[in-house]
Every structure is written in structure tokens, then in C-alpha cells.
Amino acid sequence: MTQQEVSAVSTRPSSSQHHSANKQKKSVHADKGKEMNCIFCGKKHSKDRKQCPAWGKKCSTCHKPNHFSTVCKSQTKQKKQSSHVSIVDQDTSDQDDYVASLEEIYISQTQINYL
């Protein structure tokens, strides 16, 4: 064995690295008791899935387990569609509308009317 290999084996993490690793472990355990919005039921409760009222239930939208339809992310979920209706007024009469004008011309004192 070389001196570098011995040093690598015997090297310990510094106290600051060891302290930060313990702090991360503690924060994970502290989060379990903290209430948060649940991705399975949509309500606030502890992070523990077994506390969730949706755990073990089946979604009524996609029929997959462990979530309610209010938080379902399935592609088959249809959003409410609003439809706009435009009413077109149609004239059902059989009459055709014409625009006509009447011209009067006088030729040698004789009145001539034409369309």
C-alpha cells in the first residue's frame, strides 16, 4: 500500500460535514409531523401517506388507486367546456327583395318611365 492509499482510507469527514449530514436527517423527520397540502387528497395533513383519506381508495375519474378525482392528473379527465351559441336570424319568406328606381325622362313633351 502507498502512503496516499493509507491516507484515503483513514480520512474522516470534518465535523462540519458530519454535522450537516445529521441536520439533513433531522429535517426529514421533522417534516413528517408538519402539515402540508396533500397531492393525493388535496387537503392539509401530515406527510405520512397512511394518514391520507385517499390512500387505498380508487379515483372515480381514472379508476387508479390512492387519490381522489379532485386532484387527478389523468389525461382522460375532461375539463368543463363552455360553448358559445350564436343565433343567426334567417328570413324564411319566399319573397325576394329588390331595389328599384324609377326614372322619368321627357322627350318632346312625352313622359317616359323606365326602371
Beta strands, then each sheet from edge to edge (+ up, - down):
strand 1: 35-37
strand 2: 44-46
strand 3: 103-107
strand 4: 110-114
sheet 1: 1+ 2-
sheet 2: 3+ 4-
end
